[in-house]
Amino acid sequence: MDISNNSTGSEISNYTAETDPELKAFIYQHLVDLQPYLAAESQIAVLVQAEHDLDDEESLTLVATLGDYRLEAEGHADDLYEAFLDAKKKMLSQLEEWYLSAVDSS
């Protein structure tokens, strides 16, 4: 996604999720909500779809690795913040199901 630096649009800077400290902080703060369902060795990856036209929806995928299990939740919205929240909601649902099935089988 490109962001114009002024009203004439003559200066364009390349924006990426990797260079946005506010987005990184937002994601980090919200990943804490997933911790109760994760073991110490679990990992979470945040994958942002390659940049595209400004009119398109943003896509973001959360990938959780839980031992031999891998869960994925994809979020879509007008901006990456909302796309992350959508993916997080779906991931929480999957983690709750995984946790309940693990408790039931023990």
N, C-alpha and C positions, 0 to 999 in steps of 0.2 A: 504494500500500500504506500502510495506517495502522499506526502503532506506538504501543502504549499506554505511557504514561510511568509508570504505577504499577499496583499489583496490582488496584485497584478498577476500572481502566479508565475512570475519570471524566475524565481528561485525555488527549486524543488530539492528537498532533502529526502534521502532514502530512510524510511522508517522500517524497522523490523522489531518483532517481539523480543528478540534477543538484546536489543539496545534500549529497550524501554524499562527504566528502573522502577517506574510506578506499577507497571503490569507485573513485573517480577515480584515486587513486594506484595501486591494484591494476591497473586497466586500462592506465594509462600505462606501468607497469613491464613488463607483458606484451606490449604493442604493439612493444616493442623486438625481439622475436623475429621479427617480420614484416619488419623493415628490410632484411635481406640480399636480399629479393626485390623491393624497391621502388626506383624511381628517385627522384631528388631532387624531381621535380615531382609524384610520386604523392601521393594523399591517402587517408586512412582515416577513415571516419565510423563512429561507434558509435551505433546507434539502439536505444532501449529502448522496448518496446511500452507503450502507455498502461496506467496502473495498473488493476488489476482486483481481484477477490475474493482474500482471503488464501489460499484453498485452491487456487487455480489455479497452474499452472507459470509461471515467469518466462520471457519471451522477449526475446532480444537479437539484433540483426543487425549484422554487420560489413559495410561496403561499402568496397571498394578501387577507386580510380580509377587506372588505369594507362594514361595516354595516351588512346587511343580505346576502351580496354577497361574494362569495369566487372564486378567480381566481387562476389557477395554470399554470405554464409554466415550461417545462422541457428542459434542455439543455444537449447536449452530445458533447464530444470532447476528444482529447488525454490527456488534462490536466484539472484540476478544474478551472483554470482561464478562459480558452476558453469555458468550459461548462457553467460557470456563465454568460459570455457575451452572449452566445447563449440563455440561459434562460431569461436574462434581455431583449434582443431584442424582444423575443416573449411576455414577460410580458408587455413591453411598447406598443406593438401593441394591446394587449387585453385591457389595461387601456385606450388607446385612443378611442377604440370602445365603451367601457363602458361609458367614459366621454361624447362622442358625443351622445350616446343614452339617457343619463341622461339630457343633454342640450336640445335635441329635444323633450323630453317628458314634459319639464317644460314650 
